[in-house]
C-alpha cells in the first residue's frame, strides 16, 4: 500500500482525481447538495467529500461503477420511497454511473437529513 499519497484537502482536490466524465457527475452531486442545504459546510472526512450541519449531514464518493451516497441515517430507507430502487446498506446508497443520476432523490434525501439534524438540535435545547 502506498502511504505517500495524501488524502485530498478539499472537495475540489477530490473531484480532480477522477476522469472528466466522473468529475462532471461529482460536481453535479455536490451542487445538488449545496442547493438543498445551502447552510451546510463542505469538508473532507474519511477521505470523502462531506457536508456538515450540526454534525455530519451527507458524504459522497466515486467508485469504479457507482457513486456512493452516505446520508448517515437508516431512517431514510423507510421514509423515502424511491430509495428502494437502488442498492442500499445501512445509511448507504449506490447510484450506478451508467444510469442517470437521481438528482431529485438526492435533493429529497438531503432535505430529510436537514430536517433530521435540525430536529435533533432543537431537542437538545
HUJO-V764497 format. One record per residue. N is the residue number from 1. RES is the residue in one letter. D_LAST is the distance of its C-alpha to the last C-alpha in Angstrom with 2 decimals. Layout:
n=N res=RES d_last=D_LAST
n=N res=RES d_last=D_LAST
This chain:
n=1 res=X d_last=45.94
n=2 res=X d_last=45.85
n=3 res=X d_last=43.17
n=4 res=X d_last=44.39
n=5 res=X d_last=42.53
n=6 res=X d_last=39.30
n=7 res=X d_last=36.22
n=8 res=X d_last=35.44
n=9 res=X d_last=33.41
n=10 res=X d_last=32.30
n=11 res=X d_last=32.19
n=12 res=X d_last=35.41
n=13 res=X d_last=37.03
n=14 res=X d_last=36.06
n=15 res=X d_last=37.44
n=16 res=X d_last=40.66
n=17 res=X d_last=41.57
n=18 res=X d_last=42.40
n=19 res=X d_last=45.40
n=20 res=X d_last=45.28
n=21 res=X d_last=44.80
n=22 res=X d_last=41.74
n=23 res=X d_last=40.41
n=24 res=X d_last=40.53
n=25 res=X d_last=38.55
n=26 res=X d_last=35.89
n=27 res=X d_last=35.61
n=28 res=X d_last=35.31
n=29 res=X d_last=32.53
n=30 res=X d_last=30.72
n=31 res=X d_last=31.27
n=32 res=X d_last=30.08
n=33 res=X d_last=26.75
n=34 res=X d_last=26.45
n=35 res=X d_last=27.24
n=36 res=X d_last=24.73
n=37 res=X d_last=21.88
n=38 res=X d_last=23.05
n=39 res=X d_last=19.82
n=40 res=X d_last=20.12
n=41 res=X d_last=21.87
n=42 res=X d_last=25.11
n=43 res=X d_last=26.08
n=44 res=X d_last=28.28
n=45 res=X d_last=26.96
n=46 res=X d_last=29.42
n=47 res=X d_last=32.12
n=48 res=X d_last=30.75
n=49 res=X d_last=29.23
n=50 res=X d_last=25.47
n=51 res=X d_last=22.78
n=52 res=X d_last=19.27
n=53 res=X d_last=16.11
n=54 res=X d_last=12.89
n=55 res=X d_last=15.45
n=56 res=X d_last=18.69
n=57 res=X d_last=19.44
n=58 res=X d_last=23.22
n=59 res=X d_last=26.35
n=60 res=X d_last=29.97
n=61 res=X d_last=33.36
n=62 res=X d_last=37.03
n=63 res=X d_last=39.51
n=64 res=X d_last=43.19
n=65 res=X d_last=42.90
n=66 res=X d_last=39.33
n=67 res=X d_last=36.02
n=68 res=X d_last=33.30
n=69 res=X d_last=29.94
n=70 res=X d_last=26.94
n=71 res=X d_last=23.79
n=72 res=X d_last=22.45
n=73 res=X d_last=21.66
n=74 res=X d_last=24.01
n=75 res=X d_last=22.52
n=76 res=X d_last=24.41
n=77 res=X d_last=27.69
n=78 res=X d_last=27.31
n=79 res=X d_last=25.45
n=80 res=X d_last=27.70
n=81 res=X d_last=31.36
n=82 res=X d_last=33.07
n=83 res=X d_last=31.73
n=84 res=X d_last=34.48
n=85 res=X d_last=37.15
n=86 res=X d_last=36.26
n=87 res=X d_last=36.50
n=88 res=X d_last=33.13
n=89 res=X d_last=31.69
n=90 res=X d_last=28.33
n=91 res=X d_last=26.14
n=92 res=X d_last=29.32
n=93 res=X d_last=31.68
n=94 res=X d_last=35.13
n=95 res=X d_last=36.62
n=96 res=X d_last=40.39
n=97 res=X d_last=41.83
n=98 res=X d_last=44.91
n=99 res=X d_last=43.02
n=100 res=X d_last=41.24
n=101 res=X d_last=37.64
n=102 res=X d_last=35.36
n=103 res=X d_last=33.39
n=104 res=X d_last=32.15
n=105 res=X d_last=30.76
n=106 res=X d_last=29.10
n=107 res=X d_last=27.50
n=108 res=X d_last=26.34
n=109 res=X d_last=24.87
n=110 res=X d_last=23.05
n=111 res=X d_last=21.64
n=112 res=X d_last=20.59
n=113 res=X d_last=18.86
n=114 res=X d_last=17.12
n=115 res=X d_last=15.75
n=116 res=X d_last=14.85
n=117 res=X d_last=12.93
n=118 res=X d_last=11.07
n=119 res=X d_last=10.25
n=120 res=X d_last=9.19
n=121 res=X d_last=6.86
n=122 res=X d_last=5.45
n=123 res=X d_last=5.48
n=124 res=X d_last=3.82
n=125 res=X d_last=0.00
